[in-house]
Amino acid sequence: MKLKINTTEGEIIVRLYDDTPQHRDNFIKLAKEGYFDGTLFHRVIKDFMIQGGDPDSKGAPAGKRLGTGGPGYTIPAEFVYPQRFHKRGALSAARQGDEVNPMRESSGSQFYIVWGKTYNVNELKQMERQMAMQQEQNVFNSLVQQHKAEIMEMRRNRDRAALQELQDKLIAETKAKCKEMAAPAFTAEQREVYSTIGGTPFLDNQYTVFGEVEEGLDVVERIQNVKTDSADRPAKDVTMTVTVEE
């Protein structure tokens, strides 16, 4: 399914993926309702992405704080990784942070289109090392949660020796579990794309990618280059309408 995002900077044609059906169907529904019409690309960061879909941005006066609006619901994450990743032109769903949204559910309407940058081999290897460290941290945090009541009791009793013993045990378990798991690594396709076309690899498997730009990447480039204020809102409004291409 293709949709046209008609902006004050030109037209962008996006194709929605069938393997993220909830995001696809929701985006089509909102477009058919005219939900996006008159809204802004309210958050634009050069060499990163352009974000829109906040209903509060429609007719918003200069200086109004934007980025929290939506239809009143979220969409369960649909990570199809590594097949769907944050290459330049990827259409992805915005969301609240992990601290208040641990399941990484998507905003009901806000989305962004990736611009990003290109990365060399060493930069990608460094990201893989960071991914491995994050994997280890996630495993450790999960084990800590399983022992939460026990840890709280030890803290109440100020039993530092027992706490240290448990920590050492969980660290050993973490390393053993991670050894059994596949080490995080970019695919050959990701390496090729991120080193030649560009994107935002650090967002992979964190936000749902549900489509991509088929035409109008030059328009995305123009938008990500516009002058913005301290809140990343374009100094001159970039409005949009979104229609379904039959």
C-alpha positions as CSV (number, residue, x, y, z in Angstrom):
1,M,0.0,0.0,0.0
2,K,1.3,3.4,-1.0
3,L,0.5,6.8,0.5
4,K,1.3,10.4,-0.6
5,I,2.6,12.9,1.9
6,N,2.1,16.2,0.3
7,T,4.1,18.9,2.0
8,T,4.9,22.5,1.5
9,E,8.4,21.3,0.3
10,G,7.0,18.8,-2.2
11,E,5.6,15.3,-2.4
12,I,6.8,12.1,-0.6
13,I,5.5,8.7,-1.6
14,V,5.8,6.0,1.1
15,R,5.2,2.3,0.8
16,L,3.8,0.5,3.9
17,Y,5.1,-2.9,4.9
18,D,2.6,-5.9,5.1
19,D,4.7,-7.5,7.9
20,T,3.8,-4.7,10.3
21,P,0.0,-4.9,9.8
22,Q,-1.2,-3.0,12.9
23,H,0.9,0.0,12.0
24,R,0.0,-0.3,8.3
25,D,-3.7,-0.4,9.0
26,N,-3.7,2.4,11.6
27,F,-1.7,4.7,9.3
28,I,-4.1,4.0,6.4
29,K,-7.2,4.6,8.6
30,L,-5.9,7.9,9.9
31,A,-4.9,9.1,6.4
32,K,-8.4,8.2,5.1
33,E,-10.0,10.2,8.0
34,G,-7.9,13.2,7.1
35,Y,-6.2,13.0,10.5
36,F,-2.9,14.3,9.3
37,D,-4.2,17.0,7.1
38,G,-2.9,20.4,8.2
39,T,-0.5,19.0,10.7
40,L,3.2,19.9,10.8
41,F,6.5,18.2,10.6
42,H,7.0,19.7,14.1
43,R,10.4,18.2,15.0
44,V,13.2,18.3,12.5
45,I,16.8,17.4,13.3
46,K,19.4,17.8,10.5
47,D,21.3,14.5,9.7
48,F,18.8,12.6,11.8
49,M,15.1,12.6,11.0
50,I,11.9,14.6,10.4
51,Q,8.9,13.9,12.7
52,G,5.2,14.7,12.3
53,G,1.7,13.3,13.1
54,D,0.9,15.4,16.3
55,P,-2.7,16.6,16.0
56,D,-1.9,19.5,18.3
57,S,0.4,20.9,15.6
58,K,-2.5,21.8,13.4
59,G,-2.6,25.6,13.4
60,A,-0.2,25.7,16.3
61,P,1.0,29.2,17.1
62,A,4.8,29.9,17.1
63,G,6.5,28.8,20.3
64,K,3.8,26.2,21.3
65,R,5.3,23.1,22.7
66,L,4.5,20.1,20.5
67,G,5.1,16.4,20.4
68,T,2.7,15.0,23.0
69,G,-0.5,14.8,21.0
70,G,-2.1,11.7,19.6
71,P,-5.4,9.8,19.1
72,G,-5.5,8.5,22.7
73,Y,-4.1,5.0,22.1
74,T,-0.8,3.3,21.4
75,I,0.1,0.4,19.0
76,P,2.0,-2.7,20.1
77,A,5.6,-2.8,18.9
78,E,6.0,-4.7,15.6
79,F,9.8,-5.2,15.3
80,V,10.7,-7.1,12.2
81,Y,14.4,-7.0,12.7
82,P,16.9,-7.2,11.0
83,Q,14.8,-7.2,7.8
84,R,13.3,-3.8,8.6
85,F,15.9,-1.3,9.8
86,H,16.5,2.4,10.0
87,K,18.0,3.1,6.6
88,R,17.7,6.5,5.0
89,G,14.0,6.9,4.0
90,A,12.7,4.5,6.6
91,L,9.2,5.3,7.9
92,S,9.0,4.6,11.6
93,A,6.7,5.1,14.6
94,A,7.6,7.6,17.3
95,R,7.0,6.6,20.9
96,Q,7.6,7.5,24.6
97,G,10.8,6.5,26.2
98,D,11.6,3.1,27.8
99,E,11.3,4.4,31.4
100,V,7.6,5.0,31.0
101,N,7.0,2.6,28.0
102,P,9.0,-0.6,28.6
103,M,7.1,-2.5,26.0
104,R,8.1,0.1,23.4
105,E,4.6,0.7,22.2
106,S,4.2,3.2,19.3
107,S,2.4,6.5,19.3
108,G,-1.0,6.2,17.7
109,S,-0.2,8.8,15.1
110,Q,3.3,10.3,15.4
111,F,5.9,9.1,12.9
112,Y,9.3,10.0,11.6
113,I,11.2,9.6,8.3
114,V,14.9,8.8,8.7
115,W,17.7,10.8,7.1
116,G,20.7,9.9,9.3
117,K,24.3,9.7,8.0
118,T,26.8,7.2,6.6
119,Y,29.1,5.2,8.9
120,N,32.5,3.7,8.4
121,V,33.5,0.1,9.3
122,N,35.1,1.0,12.6
123,E,32.0,3.0,13.7
124,L,29.7,0.1,12.9
125,K,32.0,-2.3,14.8
126,Q,31.9,0.1,17.8
127,M,28.1,0.1,17.6
128,E,28.1,-3.7,17.7
129,R,30.2,-3.7,20.8
130,Q,27.7,-1.3,22.4
131,M,24.9,-3.6,21.3
132,A,26.6,-6.5,23.0
133,M,27.0,-4.5,26.2
134,Q,23.4,-3.5,26.1
135,Q,22.4,-7.1,25.6
136,E,24.4,-8.1,28.7
137,Q,22.8,-5.2,30.7
138,N,19.3,-6.3,29.7
139,V,20.0,-9.9,30.7
140,F,21.4,-8.8,34.1
141,N,18.4,-6.4,34.7
142,S,16.0,-9.3,34.0
143,L,17.8,-11.5,36.5
144,V,17.7,-8.8,39.1
145,Q,14.0,-8.4,38.6
146,Q,13.6,-12.1,39.3
147,H,15.4,-11.7,42.6
148,K,13.8,-8.4,43.5
149,A,12.1,-9.5,46.8
150,E,15.2,-11.2,47.9
151,I,17.3,-8.1,47.2
152,M,14.9,-5.8,49.1
153,E,15.1,-8.1,52.1
154,M,18.9,-8.1,52.1
155,R,18.9,-4.3,51.8
156,R,16.4,-4.0,54.7
157,N,18.7,-6.2,56.8
158,R,21.8,-4.3,55.5
159,D,23.3,-7.6,54.6
160,R,26.1,-6.3,52.3
161,A,27.9,-9.7,52.2
162,A,24.8,-11.5,50.9
163,L,24.1,-8.7,48.4
164,Q,27.7,-8.9,47.1
165,E,27.4,-12.7,46.8
166,L,24.1,-12.5,44.9
167,Q,25.5,-9.8,42.6
168,D,28.6,-12.0,41.8
169,K,26.2,-14.9,41.1
170,L,24.0,-12.9,38.8
171,I,27.0,-11.5,36.9
172,A,28.2,-15.1,36.3
173,E,24.7,-16.1,35.2
174,T,24.5,-13.1,32.9
175,K,27.8,-14.0,31.2
176,A,26.8,-17.6,30.8
177,K,23.4,-16.7,29.3
178,C,25.0,-14.2,26.9
179,K,27.5,-16.8,25.8
180,E,24.6,-19.0,24.7
181,M,23.0,-16.1,22.8
182,A,24.0,-14.9,19.3
183,A,26.2,-11.8,19.6
184,P,24.4,-8.7,18.2
185,A,25.7,-7.9,14.8
186,F,24.6,-6.1,11.7
187,T,23.7,-8.1,8.6
188,A,25.6,-7.7,5.4
189,E,22.7,-5.7,4.0
190,Q,22.8,-3.3,7.0
191,R,26.5,-2.9,6.7
192,E,26.2,-2.0,3.0
193,V,23.3,0.4,3.4
194,Y,24.7,2.2,6.5
195,S,28.1,2.6,4.9
196,T,26.9,3.8,1.5
197,I,23.3,5.2,1.8
198,G,23.1,6.1,5.5
199,G,20.6,5.9,8.3
200,T,20.3,5.7,12.1
201,P,21.5,2.2,13.1
202,F,21.4,3.1,16.9
203,L,17.5,3.1,16.6
204,D,17.3,-0.4,15.2
205,N,15.1,-2.8,17.2
206,Q,14.0,0.1,19.4
207,Y,11.3,1.7,17.3
208,T,8.9,0.0,14.8
209,V,9.9,0.5,11.2
210,F,6.7,0.1,9.1
211,G,7.4,1.5,5.7
212,E,9.9,3.4,3.5
213,V,10.1,6.3,1.1
214,E,9.7,5.2,-2.6
215,E,9.8,8.7,-4.1
216,G,10.6,12.1,-2.7
217,L,13.8,11.5,-0.7
218,D,15.0,14.8,-2.0
219,V,12.0,16.4,-0.3
220,V,12.9,14.7,3.0
221,E,16.4,16.1,2.5
222,R,15.1,19.6,2.0
223,I,12.9,19.4,5.1
224,Q,15.7,18.1,7.3
225,N,17.8,21.0,6.2
226,V,15.3,23.7,7.1
227,K,16.1,26.3,9.8
228,T,14.7,25.3,13.2
229,D,14.3,26.9,16.7
230,S,15.7,25.6,20.0
231,A,12.8,23.0,20.2
232,D,13.7,21.6,16.7
233,R,10.5,23.1,15.2
234,P,11.0,24.6,11.7
235,A,11.1,28.4,11.8
236,K,8.7,28.3,8.8
237,D,5.9,25.7,9.2
238,V,6.2,22.6,7.0
239,T,2.6,21.3,6.7
240,M,1.3,18.1,5.2
241,T,-1.7,16.2,3.9
242,V,-1.6,12.4,3.6
243,T,-3.7,10.5,1.1
244,V,-3.9,6.9,0.2
245,E,-2.8,6.1,-3.4
246,E,-5.3,3.7,-4.9
